[in-house]
Amino acid sequence: MSSKSTKPSPPKIVVCGSINMDLVVRCASLPLVGQTIAAESANEVCGGKGANQAVAAAKVGGSVRIIGRVGSDAFAERVMSNLNQHGVDCTTVLRTKDCASGLAIVAVEHSGQNSILLVAGANGAVTAADVRAAASLIESADILLVQLEVPLESVLAAIQIAKQSGVRCILDPAPVPVIWSDELLQVDLVCPNETEASAITGLPIATMSDAESVATQLHDRGAKHVVVTLGDKGAVLLTDGVFHHIEPTAITAVDTTAAGDAFAGALSVRWAETNDLVESVRFACVAGAISATRHGAQTSLASRHEIEAMRNQV
C-alpha cells in the first residue's frame, strides 16, 4: 500500500506596512538641488514597502496577509486589485475616508540609482489600534515583517504582539526616522542597507570591517540577528556571534528601487522554511539582485523558479 506524501504548508507571513502608488520617472541622472532636467518617461506602478515585500514573499511561495490602509481615491482600487492578483490576502487592509492613498515619486537614473519622495496619505492613518485588531493574525504567523512607512507606534505595536506570542519578527528599518528609537530593534532580525545602518548608528561603512562594527552595534542595541546589505558588495550577517560575508551576485543594475524589498520578502519565506539564516540571506541576496536588473517595484520581483535558476548558474 503506497502512502501519500504531504506537501508542507507554505510559510505564513504577515506584513504590516505601506501600500502606495509609485510615480516612476526615468532620467539620465538625478537632478541636483535647484536643477531642472528633462525626464525620459513616467509610469504609474503599484508599490509601497509593505506591499512590495508582501508580493515578494508571495512570489517565492509564502502565504501572505497584509495589515495596512488605502485611501478613498482611484488608486485604492488599483493597488488592492494588484495585491489580490499576486495572492496577497487584503482582508485586514482598511479604507480611509476622505484621504488619498500613499504616493511615492521615484526618480531613477541610468545607473539604476534612485531618489524617492514619499507622501504618506492613508499609510499615515494606520494606528496601533488597527494593528491590535489584527493581533490574532500576527500571533498565528510564522514571521512578521515590518518597515517604517507607517507610524512608528503602529510598528511598535506589531513588534510587541509578535514578541509576546513568540513569532519571529523582521524589521526593514526604512525609511530611517529623524528621531530613532531603539525599541524598534527589539526584533529577531534587522536588515538595513548600508545607508540605513550608518544613519541608525552614526558610523560610516567604507569597508567590510566597518559593516561588521555596525552590525555589532545594532546587535548590542537589541536586535537578535543583523544583516547589513551592501549592494554590489553582498551582505554581512551577524548571527549567534559569528559574522558571515555573503558574496554578491554579479549583475548589471538598471533600477534598485525594490531590491531591498525583494530581499526582505524572500528572506522571510526562506527563513520560515529552513530556520537557516545563512542560507536564507544567500537566497534573499539573489532575489534582490534579480530585482535590480529590472525596472519598477513589484514588476521587478522574482519568482521562486527564477531565484533558484540564477542560484544554479553561479
N, C-alpha and C positions, 0 to 999 in steps of 0.2 A: 504494500500500500504506500503510495507516494505522499509525502507531506508537502503542503503548500508553504512556500517561503513568504514571509510577510515583509513588505517593504516598510522601512522605518518612516514614521510620520515626519513631515517637514518641520524644521525648527520654527517655533512660534516667536516672531519678532514683533515687538510693539515699538512704534516710533512716536515720540511726542515732539512735534516741531512745526516748522513753517510750510506753507503752501503758497506759491507765488505764480504769477505770470511773468516771464522774463522777456524783456525787450532787448534783443541781442543786436548790437551794432558792430559791424566789422570795419576795420580801418587798417591802414598801413602801419601806423604807430599810434600809441596812446597820446592824447593831447597833453601839452604842458599847461601849467596854470596860466589862464588868460589867453590861451591859444585856441583859435578856431580852425578846424581841419575838415576836409571833405571825407565823409564816410562812404564806404562802398556798397553797403546793404544794411537792411534792418528786417528782423523777423521776430514774430511772437512765438515763444516756446514755453511750454509748461515747466516750472522749476520750483525753487524754494528748497532749502537744505533738507528739511524734513521730508518733503515729497520726493526729492531726488533719492535720498537714502532708502526710503520705503520702496521705490521702484527698483533700485539697485538690488536690494535684498530679495524682492520678489523674483527678479530675473535670474537669480542664481539658486532659486529653489526654496526660499523662505515662505512661510505662511504669515502674511504681514497685515497688521492693522495700524492705523494712524490716528492719533489724537491731535486735533487742531481746529482751526476756524477758517472759513472763507467769508467773503462779503456778500452783498446783495446785488452785485453787478453782473454783467455778461461773462466776465472772466470766471466767475464762480462755477458756472455750469461746465465750462471747458476744462478747468483743472480737475474737477471732480470726475467728469467722464473719463479723462485721461488716466487718473488713478485706478478707476474701476476696470478700464481696459487692460491695465497691467496686472490685474488680480489683487490690488490692494483694497482691503476692506475699509470703507469710509464711514461705517456706522457711527463712530464717535467723532466725526467732523461736524462741527456746529455751524449754522448760518448766523451771520451777524447783520442785523437790520441797519439800514442807513449807513452802510460802511462799504468802502471799496475793498476788494481782495488785495492781498500783498502784491507788490510790484517790484521787480528788480530791473534796473537798466544796466546792461552788461556791455562794456566796450572790449572787443577782442582784437588784438593786433596780429600781424602776420606771424610773429614768433610763437603765438599761442598764449602769450601772457594776457591777463585781463585786468580790468578795473571795474568795480561794481558799486552802484548806488542803490540802496535799499529803501523802499517805502513800506513800512510795516503793515499798514492797512489792518485787516481783520486779524493778522497774526499778533498784533499788539493787544488784542482783546482776549487772548487766551488766558484764563485765570487759573489760580491754584484750585478753585472750586471745580472748574471743568475737569482738571486732572484727577481730583479726588473722586469725582463722579464716575471716573473710569478706572478706579482702583482695582476692581476685580480683574479687569483686563490685564493690567500690569502684573498683578500677583500670579496670573496663570501663564505668563510669558516665560520663554527660555532666556531671552535677552531684551532689555530695554535700551533703546538707542535715542539719545538726546543731543541737541545742538543749542545754539544761543540766539536764534532769530525770533524767539517768542520771549515774553517777560521772564526774568530770572526767577521770580517767585514761583512761576509755574514749573520751570525746570527743576527747581529745588524740591518742589512737592513730589514730582515724579521720581526723583532720585531717592527721596526719603521712603516712598512707598516700596520701591524696589529693594532698598536696603533692609527694611523691616520684614519683607517677605522672602528674603534670600534669593532674589532674582538678580542675575548679573547685569550691570549697567555699564554702557559705553558712552562716554562723553566726547563729542567732537566740539572743542571749545571755540567755535566760530559763529559769528564774529566776536573777537575778544572785547568784552565791555570796557568802557573807560574806567569804571570802578570795579575792580576784580574782587571776588570773594572766594577764599579757599574752601568754603562749603561746597563749591562746585566740584572740588577734587576728591570728595568722599565717594569715589566710584571704583569699580573694579578695573576699568581701563580708560585712560585718557589718550586721545590720538590727535594731537595738534600737528600742523605742519611747522616748518622751521620758523616762519614769520610769527605765527601764533605762539609758539613755545617761547620765543625771545620776548614777545610782548608780555607774557604772563610772568616770566622770571626776571626780566631785565637783563638777561645775559645774551651776548651775541653768539651766533653759531657760524663759525668760519671753517671749522674742522670737525672730524668725527669725534675727537676728544671733547670739543665744545658741546656737541649733541649729547654725549654721554653725561656731561656735567648738568645739562639742562634736564635730562630725563631723571637724574638722581634727585635734583631739587624738587621736581614735580612729585616724585615718589615720596620724598621726605615730607612734603606738604599735604599728603593724603591719598594720592592715587595708588592703588594696589599694584597695578601694572602700567607701564608707559610705553607708547610707541611714538616716536617723532619721525614724520615723513619728511624726506629731504629731496623731493623732486628727482632729478636725474642722478642723484647720488644714492638712491634707495631709501632705506629707513633704518633707524636704530630702535631696537626693542629692549626694554629692561623688564625682565620677569624673573621672579624668585631670586633676586640678587645677581643675576647673570645678564650681561649685555650680549645681544645678537645683532650683527650687522647684516641686514637683508639686502642683497645685491639688487641693483636696478634692472629693469627690463629695457633693452635697447629699442628706442622708438624715435620717430620724428614727431614732436608735438605740434599740433595745429590749434588746440583750444584746451586749456587746462581748467576751464570753468567748473566742471563737475568731477574732476579727478579725485578730489578729496571725498566727495560724496560716494563715488563708486567704491573707493577704498573702504569707507566705513560700513556701507551696506553689505558688501561682500564679506568683510571681516566678521560682522555679527552672525551671519549664517554659518560660515565655516567654523567659527569658534564654538557655536552651539552644537554643531555636528561632531566635532573631533575632540573638543576640550584641549587641543594642542595649539597654544598661542603662536609658537614659531611658525608652524605650518600655515596657520590662519593668516598671519601677516604676509607670508610669501604669496599666498593665494590672492589676498587683497591688493598687494602691490601690482600684480598683473592686471587685476580689474581696473585699477587706477590708471595704469599705463595705456590700456586699450582706450579708455575714455579720452585721454589726452590726444589720441590720434584722430579724433572725430569732432565734428562741430556740434554745438548745442549742449544742453544739460541732459535731460532724460533721453534724448535721441542718441547720446553717445554711450549709454550704459551697456555693458556687455552681458551676454547670456552665459550660463554655466558652460555650455559647449564651447563658446569662443574662448573663455578663460582657460579651460583645460587644453584646448588645441594650441594656444600660444605657449602654455607651460611645457607641452610636449616638444615644441620646436626648439626650446632653449637647451 
